[in-house]
Amino acid sequence: MNKAIFLDRDGTLNIEVNYLHEVDKLVFIDGTYEALSLLKVHGYKLIVISNQSGIGRGYYKSQDVEQLHQYMNAILDKQSAAIDAFYYCPHVEQDQCLCRKPRTGLIDHAVKEWNIDLTQSYMVGDKESDVMTAVTAGCRYALVLSGHSISDVLQKKYSKYLYKNLLHFAQHICGNEE
């Protein structure tokens, strides 16, 4: 079985931009290339799990998101940091779908498709909903401070799982494996 890092996209890999779907607005967070490359070297599959409600709201189309993901991966591939798979939920909260985080439909699909061992895997994101996704799915988790503002209450609650950014997280878990 494979181990994976399930990654929220906006605020974890790239600078948070509301409803990001345009390639010219993509800016990776400092350390993202190094973090992803390090995780790959340590045998993790890299799988993006992202809510993209802008599709359901009519702001953009699935093709826009897929084009952005292809563009992201073209850049990441040059850094030996390519994402193995992108999964996204196009629905709005009111749809009550099974794929929108904090529900686990996207992770469930990835587990089957990639033969993932959840006990050896992590969900990394910048919101408590990412943590709740991990808890429900049965994998470990980390919160990064590179995206949405995390309240002092939540920082205290998740202090053992809190990292400055994805690179800080990757260095921590990869250093602990050696």
N, C-alpha and C positions, 0 to 999 in steps of 0.2 A: 504494500500500500504506500501511497505518497503522502507526504506532509505538505501543508499549504499555508501561505499567508493570504488570507482574504483581506483585500484592501478597499476601504472606502476611497473614492476618487478625489472629489473636491475638498480641499483642506487637509488632505493626507498626502496625495501625490503632487497636486498642483494648487496654486493659489486659488482661494475661494472666489469665484465670480458667479453671481446669481445666474442660474440657468445657462451655464457654459455649454455652448455647442458650436462656437466658431473657432477655427484653428488659430486665427490671429490674436485671440484673447488668451490662449494657453500659455501659462508661465509655470514651470515646475518649481516646487519648493526647493530651496538649497539643500543639497545632500540626497535628493531623491535618487539620482543615478547610482551613487555609491551604495546607498541602502539596498536598492533592488539587486544590484550586481552581487553584493555580499550575501544576500539571502539566497540567490540562485546558486552561488558557489557552495553554500551549505545545504543544498539539496531541496530547497522549498519550491513548490509550484507557486507562481504569483497569479492570483485571481482577483480581478476587480469585481466588487459587489456594490452596485450604485443605484440609488433612487434617482430617476430622471423624470420627475413629474411634469417638467416643461413640455414633454410630448403630450401627456394627457390634458394639459391646459391649452394645447394648440399653439404654443410659442415656437416650436420647431418640430421636425419629423425624426423618426427613428434613423433615417438615412443620415441626418446631420450628426447624430451621436455616433453612428458607426464610422462615418468619415473622420470625426475627431479621434476616435479610438485608433483607427488605422494610422493617422498622423502621429499620435502619441507614440505608438509602437515603433514607427519608423525612426523616430528620434531615439527612443530607448534602446532599440536594437543596436544602434551604432555605439552605445555605451555598455554593451553586453548586459542589458538590464530589461529586456523585453518582457512584457506581460504575457503569460501563457493563455489567459482567457479573460474576456470582458463579459460580464452579465449585468443587465440593468433592468429595472422595473420602470415601465412607461406610465404607470397609473398614478392617480391622485389618491390621497388618503381615503376619500369617500368611497372609492371603488371596493375597498375591503378585500383586495386581492391577497393571494398567498405569497407573492414575490416581493412586496414592499417591506423593506426593513422597518421595524424590527422583526417582522416575520422571516421565516427561514427558507422560503421557496427557492431563492437563487442559490443559496448554499447547498440545499438538498440536491438541486440539479447538478451543481459542480461536483459534489461528492460522488454521485453516480458516474458522471462523465469522466472524471479524472481519478477515480479509485482513491479517494482521500481518506486518511485516518484522522478523524476530528480530534482525537486525544493528543495528537502531535502537531496540531494546527492552531493558528491564531487568527482572530479578526482584529484589524487595526483601523481605527477611525478617529474622528474628532468630535463625536457626539455620543451622548449616553445611549441613543438608539443603536449604535454600533455595538456597544457593550451588551445590550439586551439581546441583540441578534446572536452574539457569541454564546451567551448563557443558554438561550433557548436551543441553539444548535448543538451545544455540548463541546465547544472548543474554548481555548484560552483567548485572552483579549488584551488589548492595549489601547490607551487613549493618548492621542498626540495633541500638543498645544499649538500646532501650526495652522489650525483652521478656525472653526467657530470658537467663540469665547466660552470657556468652561468656568462655571461659577466656583467660588471658593468652597462652597458646600460639596460640590461634586469633586473638586480637586482633593479635598480631604477624604471623601468617601473612597476614591479610587487612587489614592496616593501611591500605592504599591504597583500600580499599573499605568502610571502617568509618565510620558516621555516628551521631551522638548519637540521632537520631530521624528520622522520615520528612520532617519539615520541613527539617532540616539537609540531607538528601539532595536534596530538591526544589530548594532554593535553590542548591545546588552545581551540579546539572546544568542547571537553567534559566538560571543565571547564565553558564554556559559556552557556552550556545547563542547568546547575544546578541552 
